[in-house]
Amino acid sequence: RGLTQQQAAEQLTLDVGVVTALEANDFAALGAPVFAKGHLRRYAALLELPEDDLLAGYERSNGQPEQP
């Protein structure tokens, strides 16, 4: 959408470090998986990206089983 990381952080009311971590796939910097997933959901909505695809990629990258 042409947003800078700072602009995205402001729209999501997050610290720019969170957006930077999301962009770098540095999910460990976000704390517990529940926080990473929540941030991914909100970021996907802001960028008008398919939320399910991003979350599925997150699950695969962390080697965590998908929930039934």
C-alpha positions, 0 to 999 in steps of 0.5 A: 500500500506504499506505507512506510514502517513508521506509518504502518506502526502509527495506523496500528498503534504499535511501536515501529519495532513491532512492524520491523520485526514482522517485516523481518519475520523475527517473530521471537522478538514479538513474544509469545506466539499469540502476540505474533499471530495477533500482530500478523492478523492486524498487519494483514488487514491493514495491508489488505492481504489474505490473513489465512495465508499469512497465518498458515505461513507463520505456522509452517515457519515455526514448525507448530502444528495447525490447530484442528 
